[in-house]
Amino acid sequence: MIGMIILAAFLFGLCFGSFLNVCIWRMPRNESVVTVPSHCPVCNHKIAWYENIPLFSYLMLKGRCSGCGGKISPRYFIIELVTGVLFAGAALITLFFGLPLTVAGFYCMAIMLAIGSGMIDAKHGIIPDKLTYSAMVLSVVYTAAFPDAVSPEISRFSAVCVTVASGVIVGLMMTAFAVIGKFVFGRDALGWGDVKYMTAAAMLITIPGAIFSLLIGSLGGLVYALLFLKGRARSRGELFFGPFLAAGTILWIFGGQLLWWWYLSRFAS
């Protein structure tokens, strides 16, 4: 039974990874991710359903468009595979800790938010509102449908209140950081896309998860800036924060919670 759950999560992850590829390409270009059929961005060849099967189609087509023969970026294959593996891992870690399986739904939404935001921000320097706002709305809808994912024996209303309150608290905290940072440094120290990302993350992985993501993201961003940003780029602070926040979110799901509670137990003792 456990094996079937893990396999199902992997297959769902492949499908959602395919959808993420669409979001990553279209959202920065303000294109619809729903109404426009899948097509080659070079020759506009309409992609048939059998050319859109996750992983398999890329291998079958040998990474080439069947219309113009143009090369398809291996990013599509990688994102589908990584999303599938992370979805399976989310299901596995939920079962391992004896949590309600519905908790994995929150983890999977957080994984999609992290991958989509990290990839788009790294390439275009933005985190689309469509992505973060969708995550916020879906978190509330999912909470109302599965309140046990928030806490056992909690009412739907209370669960929704917890989810919304988590987003509000972290959103206000990040807004304060952004405003104070601009006042102190005279420039944007934190993008509003980052603020919205953290708000959505808090609604999906709780306030401790959001704080952990921020701490890991800040540390990772600092190390990257010191090692790889040179000259004017470093002085201007030309660093896209999204990929580091995304890494912190995924690390929280796969081990960060253990570190968090271990630290709190040591502090309490």
Residue pairs with C-beta under 8 A, 6 or more apart in sequence:
2 95
5 91
5 95
5 101
6 88
6 91
6 92
7 88
8 91
9 87
9 88
9 90
9 91
9 92
9 104
9 108
10 84
10 85
10 87
10 88
11 84
12 87
12 108
13 83
13 84
13 85
13 86
13 87
13 88
13 108
14 54
14 55
14 80
14 81
14 83
14 84
15 54
16 83
16 87
16 108
16 112
17 54
17 79
17 80
17 81
17 82
17 83
17 84
17 115
18 52
18 54
18 76
18 80
19 33
20 79
20 83
20 112
20 115
20 116
20 119
21 75
21 76
21 79
21 80
22 33
22 38
23 33
23 116
23 120
23 130
23 131
24 79
24 116
24 119
24 120
24 123
25 31
25 41
26 32
26 33
26 36
27 33
27 116
27 120
27 128
27 130
27 131
28 120
28 123
28 124
28 126
28 128
33 130
37 46
37 47
38 46
38 47
38 52
39 45
39 46
39 47
40 47
40 65
40 67
40 68
40 70
42 65
42 68
42 70
43 65
43 67
43 68
43 70
45 65
45 66
45 67
45 68
50 57
51 57
51 60
51 61
51 66
53 60
54 80
54 84
55 77
55 80
55 81
55 84
58 72
58 74
58 76
58 77
58 80
59 77
61 72
63 71
63 72
63 74
63 77
64 70
64 71
64 72
65 71
65 72
75 119
79 115
79 119
82 115
83 111
83 112
83 115
86 108
86 111
86 115
86 250
87 108
87 111
89 253
89 254
90 104
90 107
90 108
90 111
90 253
91 101
91 104
93 107
93 253
93 254
94 100
94 101
94 103
94 104
94 107
95 101
100 146
100 148
100 149
100 152
102 146
102 148
102 149
103 149
105 142
105 146
105 149
106 139
106 142
106 149
106 204
106 205
107 204
107 205
107 253
109 135
109 138
109 139
109 142
109 204
110 201
110 204
110 205
110 209
110 249
110 250
110 253
111 249
111 250
111 253
112 135
113 131
113 132
113 135
113 197
113 200
113 201
113 204
113 246
113 249
114 201
114 245
114 246
114 247
114 249
114 250
115 246
116 131
117 127
117 131
117 132
117 193
117 197
117 242
117 245
117 246
118 242
118 243
118 245
118 246
118 247
119 243
120 126
120 127
120 128
120 131
120 242
121 127
121 193
121 240
121 241
121 242
121 243
121 246
122 240
122 242
122 243
125 240
126 193
127 191
127 193
127 194
127 196
127 197
127 242
128 193
129 193
129 196
132 193
132 196
132 197
132 199
132 200
133 196
133 200
135 200
135 203
135 204
136 167
136 199
136 200
136 203
139 163
139 167
139 200
139 203
139 204
140 160
140 163
140 164
140 203
142 149
143 149
143 150
143 156
143 159
143 160
143 162
143 163
144 156
144 159
144 160
147 154
147 155
147 156
147 158
147 159
147 160
148 154
149 159
150 159
150 162
150 163
151 159
151 162
154 162
163 203
164 203
166 202
166 203
166 206
166 207
166 210
167 199
167 200
167 202
167 203
168 199
169 202
169 207
170 198
170 199
170 201
170 202
170 207
170 210
170 211
171 195
171 196
171 198
171 199
171 202
174 190
174 194
174 195
174 198
174 199
174 214
175 195
177 189
177 190
177 195
178 188
178 189
178 190
178 191
178 192
178 194
178 195
181 188
181 189
181 190
182 188
182 189
185 237
187 237
189 237
190 241
191 241
193 242
194 241
194 242
194 245
197 242
197 245
198 210
198 213
198 214
198 245
201 209
201 210
201 213
201 245
201 249
202 209
202 210
205 213
205 249
205 252
205 253
208 257
208 260
209 249
209 252
209 253
209 256
209 257
212 248
212 251
212 252
212 256
212 259
212 260
213 245
213 248
213 249
213 251
213 252
214 245
214 248
215 248
216 244
216 247
216 248
216 251
216 252
216 256
217 241
217 244
217 245
217 246
217 247
217 248
218 244
220 244
220 247
220 248
221 239
221 241
221 244
224 239
224 244
225 234
225 239
229 238
229 239
232 238
248 256
252 260
